[in-house]
Amino acid sequence: MKSIIFFVISFIISYSILYVPCYAQSGNYPTVKLTGFTHLWWQYDNNADYDVTQKLARARIGITGNMSPKINYLFLTECGDLTLMEPCTLLDAWVNFKLRDSLNIKIGQTWYKFSLSGTEILPKIPFIFRPRVVDHIWLTMGRNGSYAYDKGVEVWGNFKDNNMPWGYIFSVTAGSGLYYFDDNGKQDLAGRIWINPVQGLKIGASAFKGSSSVKITSSLGSTKAVDIPEYAGGVELCYKQSFYRLMAEYLQGYYDNYSSKSALETFSTSSVKPKGMYIMAGFKVHPRLELPVRYDYYEMDSNQQDAGLGTTTIGITWLIKKETLNNVKINYIIKDAQKNYNLNSDDMLAVQIQLMI
């Protein structure tokens, strides 16, 4: 069924690209524009079963445009080694109604706007990989989630002309995730708000509330599924100037516990408290060359001792062409895992070529 849906969507996209004219210059509507990017990876990790890998990590392609001056849309698919479902996955599929700069209503499927790093689109992130704390709290959005995508309604806007500019994003989603991950029939709430007290400085906070359907094994070996609440929150700071930038975030999740006792058996599971932070700095030594460095620390469960991972990433980013996002990233990743983290701590060298449509 998913393959049929994919081919139907592909046909619609192809038809739109080939036969629906784009009148962006004349102001006629609708407009249609091809959009997307690709990531080519080369990695060296001497602790893995392989020493060197090369792969097409992802290729995202879709269409975007305006249905009217106040309505825009995006349909975006992903193929590649990292895609959720082969051969391709439908990611963004939404329509946005712009009532004013301070009030937009987006309906459809898109990703959770949680945390500064999680809100930034992939082509603009400073490194090949987001911080581990972001990937493990934002990307899963709960205990059983995946891919940080869901279907619902998102309300967002900005007040950039205020004396103290600020903005917000809030969403109510189905709680089923992309391709029905974390499906329990309950809604998830996510939001982010930020202010710009001075030029170049952004301070913000994020929050998430949802639930996961968790299978629990009793003391007698029987199992049942229960819905368990989960929460996450974070604070952020970002400062950007022409030739340097600083970013820092702290994120923490809380996935609730559950206990049910009877005369015969007990169902119980403990709470999980992931948390972590990162701080990064990037320096442009040339308009086309940035040297970023980042340290991030993540604990998969702060209830456990010695279950943290510290990661230092040293990078080089070279713009293939100035004023574009086409670039080459080289990242050297140093991992320091504590004994209960259950992950190798060997270093990794990663290279990524990013090409935009």
N, C-alpha and C positions, 0 to 999 in steps of 0.2 A: 504493500500500500504506500509506504513512504517513497519508494522508487517511482511509482506512478505519479504521486504528488510532485516529486522533484521534476519529472519530465514535463508535466503540465506547466509548472512554473517556468521552466526553462523555455518552453515554447512561447509562453506569453512574453517573457523578457526578450527573446529573439525577435518576435513579431514587432514588439514595441521599438526595438533598436533599428530594425530594418525598414519598417513601414510607417511608423508614427513620426512625423517631422518634428524637429526641435526649433521653436520660434523664439528662443531666449532673447535674441537681439532685437526683434521687432516688438516684443512684449505680448505676443499672442500666447494662448495657453491651450492645452497642456504642454509643458516642456519635458523633454526626456534626455538624460545624459548618462553615458556609461561611466561607472565608477568602480574602483577596486585597487588592490595592491597584491604583491606577492612577497613572500619571505623565503629565501634560499638559505639553508643552514649548513654549516660545517662545524663539527664538534669533536673535541678530543677529551676523553675521560678515561684515565688509565685504570679505574677501578671497575669499569663495566666489562661485560663479556666481549665487547668490541673495543678497539682502540680509537678508530676514526670513523665517523659517520658523515655522510652527505645526504641531504634530503630536501624535498620541497615541503617545508613545514606547513605552509598554508598559502592558498591562493583564493582571495576573496574578490568576487565580481558581482555586480548588480546594476541597478538603474536607480537614478534619483532625479528629482526635478520638482516643478511646481504645477499643481492643477489649477491654481488661481493665485493672485497676489498674496492671499492669506492662507493658502493650503499647500504644503509640500509633503513629499513622501520619500520612502527609501525601501527597496527590496534588495537584500544582500545575501549571497550564498557563499559557502566556504568549502573548498576541496583541499586535499593534501593529507600529509601524514598525521596531523594533529586534529583533523576534523572528527566530530563526534560520531557521525554515521556515514558510512561509505555508500555511494561514491562522493556525495556532497550533502551538506547540511544547510537548511534554511535558517539564517540568523535573524537579521532585521527584516521586519515586514510591518511597516507602520505608516500611518497618515497623521500629520501634525497640523493643527488648526491654530494659527497665530492671531489671537484676538488683539493683542498689543504686545510690546516688548516684555511687559511685566506679567503676561498671562498667555501661556501656550498650553494646549491640550493635545497630547499625543495618544493615539489609540492603536493597539496592535502588539507586536512582539518586539522587545528590545532588551537591553541588558540593564541590570540593577545599577542605579547611580548611587554607589556607596563608596566612600573614601575618595580622596583626591586622586590617587593613582588609579583606582578602579574606574573613575569617571573619565579619565583621559583615554582617547582612542589609541589603538595599538600603534599606528604609524608615528605618533608623537611622544611615546614613552621614551625616557632617556637611555634605557638599556634594552638588551634583547629580552630579558625576563623581568617581569614585575617582582617586587619584593615578595619573599616567601609568605610573610604574614598576610599580605594582600591576597595572594593566590589561594591561601588556605582558609581565609575567612570570607572574603568577597566572592571569589570564584565559585565556592560551594554554596554560599549563602545558606548556611545551616548544616545540619548533621549529614544529610543524604543528598544534597543538591549537586548540580553539575553545570558548568559552563556559564553561570551567572546570568542566564537569559530566562525570561518568562513573558507571559501574555497578560495584558491588562491596560490600565490607564495611567498615564504619567502627566503631571501638571508641573510646569516649570516656567521660570521667567527671571528677568534681571531688572534692576533699577540703577542702571549705569550712569544716569544723569543726576542722581542724588548727590548731595554734598558728601555723603559717605556711601558710595556704591555698594550694593549687595545683590545677592541672587539666591535662588532656591530651586530644588527639584524634589518632588514627592511622588510616589507611585503606590498604587494598589494593584497587585497582580494575583493570578489564580493560585499561586503556590504550588504549581505542578512542574515548573521548570521547563527547560528545553527538552522536547520529546518525552514529556511526562515523568521526568525525574522528580523525586520528592512529592509525588502526587498523593495528597490526602484530602482534597476537596476544601481546603481552607485557604483564606487569603493571606498574603504576605504584605507587609507594609515596609517601605524603605524611604529614606529621605536624607537630604543633604542641604545645608545652608552655609553661606559664606559672606564675608564682608571684605571690602578693600579700604582700610582706614587711611592709607597713604598710597601714592602711586607705586605700583610694583609689588605691594604687599597684599597677600590674601590669607585670611584666617577663617577656618571653617570647622564644622562638625557634621558627623554622619550618624544615622541610627537605623536599625533594622529590627523588625519583630515578625516572627513567623512560627511555624511548627513543622515537625517531621514525623512521619509514620515510622515507628521503630519496632522491630520484632524482638521480643524479649523471651528468653528461655527461663522457665521456672525451676524451682528447686527439684522438681520431679521430672524435668526434661521436656515438658510440653511447652508450646510457644503460642504467643498471641501478639498482635500488632496494636500499639497504642500511639496516640498523638501526643507528642511531648513538646512543650513550648521551647523556643530558642530566641536569643536576643544577641545583638551586636551593636557596638558603638565605637566611635573614634573621633579624634581631634586632629587637625592639620594646620600646617603653616607653610607658606610658599612665598619666596621673594625673588623676583626676576628683574634683571637689568640687561643692558645690551650685550655684555660680554660675560656675565656670570649669573648663576641661579642657585638658590638653596631651597631644599624641600625637606620636610620632616612630618612624620605621622606616628600616632600611637593608636592601635586598634585592639579591641578585646571582645571576645564572644562569651556567651554563657548558654549552654545547652542543658536544659533542666534535667533533674533526676525523676525517677518514678518508682513507686513502691506500692504493692498491693498484697495483703496477707489474708489468708484464710486458714481454716483449721487443717487443711490438707497440704497446701503449697503456698509458695511465696514467689511473686514476680517482682523483680527489682533491677534497676540499673542506676548507675551513679551519674552525677552531673559531669560535664566536660567544659573546661574553661580555657580555650585557646587565647593567646594574647601575644603581642609583639610590637615592634617599632622599627622605623628606619630613618636614616638621615642621609641626604645626598647633597653633593655640590658639583656643579658643572662650570668649567671655565673655557671660554672661547679664546683660544690663542690665535685664531685666524677666523674670518667670517665663515669659512667652510670647514673648520676643524674645532671640535669640542673635546675636552678631556674631562669626563665625568667620573666620580668615585662615590661609592655608596656602602654604608654598613647597615645591615638589618639583622634583627634578632627575633626569633620566633619560638614560642613554647606551644607545642601541640595540646598540652593540658597542664595548666599551672598547678593542678592538684597533685601532679607527680613531681618527684625530685629528679634532677639531672635529665630533663626531657627537652632541652633547648637546642637550638641550632643558630650559630652566628655565621653570617656570610658577608664577606667583603668582596665587592666587585669593582674592578679597575677597568675603565673603558676608554676607547678611542672611537669617535664618531666623525666620519668624513662625508660631507655633502658632495654627492656626485655633480650636482648642479646647484648653484646658489639660488636661494629663494624657493626651493622645492623640498619635498620630503624624501626624495631619492637619495639613499645614503648607504654607506657600509659601516657596520658596527663590529668592533673587536672587543670582546669582554674576557677578562681573566677573572675567574671566580674562585675564591678561597673559602672553603667550608670548614667550620669547626663544630662538630656535633658532639653533644654530651652523650654519655654511655647509654642512656635510656631513650634516645631519640630514634634509634633504629634506622640510621641512614649513613651511607658512606661519607667520609669527610675528606675525600681526595679532591684536589683542585681540578678545575675544568677550564678549557679554552674554547670559546665559542665565537664564530664569525657569522654574521648575517648580512645579506644583500637585500635591501628593500627597494622595490621598484613600484611606482605609482602609475595608475592610468591618468 
